[in-house]
């Protein structure tokens, strides 16, 4: 949050389980990691916010979604309807994916430019339909979905290691 504020953002929090709408004047949304296996039914039950998120993206709102945020933007998580912004289906598994990643952006996004390197980590027990054109590549894989206004991935970026991320996101939200 400090980096976003330093880049000129007014940071306002909301709760996708309880809040039925985005905060007034929202121009960008960051959906960080969390525990979707605990909250999947509650997230799904908040149909108004799920629809509002889809409208926000359709109208050009900028979104960055990391890990649980990726799952929230998908069509469904374990048969619970989610936002449907990404044509992806997610499922909980017993397998833990954990590790640091030295990722290279394959395409431009609201945060990154193709060819740039970033550090981050993965920590999840889900699988999500793999994209046809992932946004990240690393030595043994890659993942992520990107459009001109959305970046969604399992990768939790190390924003402090790349302060340009906050400045770019704030610029995309103006």
N, C-alpha and C positions, 0 to 999 in steps of 0.2 A: 504494500500500500504506500510505503514511503516513496518508492520510485515513481509510482503513478502520480502522487501528489506533487512531487518535485517536477514532474513533466507537465504539470498544469491541470491535472484531473481533479474533479470533485468526486471523491469516492463515497458512495452510498451503498450500504449493504442491504440485502434482501434474503429471504428464506424461501427457497422453492418448494418446501413442504407446506408452509403456512400462508405465504403471501399469494394473493390471487392476481396480482398485476406487478409489472416492473415499476420501480420508483419513477415518479413524474420526471420527464425530461431525459430519460435514459438514452444515451447514444452508443454505449458500448457495454457489453456484459462479459465478465470473466467468471467462468464456472470452474473452480479448482477441484482437486481431488476430494474424496470423502469415502463413505461406506455405503454404496448403493445397495448392497445386499441387505442392509438393515432398513433402508428407507424406500425400497422400490415400490411397495404398494402405496405408501403415502405420496411419493412423487407422482405416481400414476393417477392417484385419486384427485390430484389438483389439476383437473382438466382445464380450468380457466387459464392458469399460468402456462400450461403446456401449449395451448392454442395461442396465447399472447406471445410466447417465445417464437413460435413459427411465423406469426405476423411480423414480429420485430425483424427477423432475418429476411423475410420476403420484402420488407420495406427498406432494406439496405443497412440495417443495424449491424455493427461489428461484434463478433463473438469469438472469444478464446475459451476453449473447453479442454481441461486436462483430466485424463483418467475418468473419474466418475462423471465429470462434465461431458466427456465423449459419450458415455453410456446414456446420459440424460437426453442428449440430442438425437440418439438413435431412434429407430422405429419402435423397438421393444427391448426390454430386459427381462429375461426369464418369463416371457409371455405377459408381462405388464406393459401396456402401451406407454411409450415415452413421447417426446416432442415430435418425432417423425421428420426432423430437419435433415438427418442423414439417412440414406437408404442402407441401413445397417441393422443387424440383429445382434444382440449381446446375450451371453449366457454366463452364469456363474459356473466355475469349475473347481475341482479340488487342487488344481495345480497353481502354485505361486510363481509368478514371473517377477523377478526382483533383480535390479542391477543398475549401475550407472551406465550412461550412454554418451558416446561422443557422436552426435548426430550431425548430418549434413542436410540442409534444406534442399529438397529436390525441385521445389517450385516456390514462387512468391506467395506470400500470405499477408494477413493484416499485421503480422509480427516480423516475418522473415523475408529474406531475399534468396533466391536460388543460389546454391554454391556456398552459402555461409555456414560456418560450424557453430554448434551450440552444445553445451553440457546440460545434462538432466538425468533423471532417474525414472525407472518404472517400478511400480509396486502394485500388483493387482492379481486377482484370482478369477478373472473373466477372460472370455474370448469374444471378439467382435468381428463380424463379417469383414474380411480383409478388403481394403479399397483396391480398385483397379490401378489407381495412380497415387501411391502413398506420398505424403508430404516430407517424410524423413527417410533417410537411409543410414544404417550403421553397419559395422562389420558383419554381424550375424543376423541382420534383419532390417526392419523399418516398419513404420506404420503411419497412420494419420490420414485425415481427410482435410482438404482445403478447397475453398472457393474464393472468390474475390473478397468476401466479407466474413468468412468463418474459418477458423483453424481449430480442429479437434483431434486429439491424439492421446495415447496412453502416456506420452512423455511429459513429465513434470519438469519444465525448464528451470534452470538456475538463473533467474532474472537479475540477481545482483552481479552475476558474472558477465552479463550482457545488458547493461543499462539502456542500450538503444531499443530494447524490446518495449519498455514502458513509453519511451518517447514516440516510437512508431505507432503504438496502439492509441495513444492520446491523439496523435495526428490523424489517424484514421477515423476517430470519433468526432472530429471538429466539423 
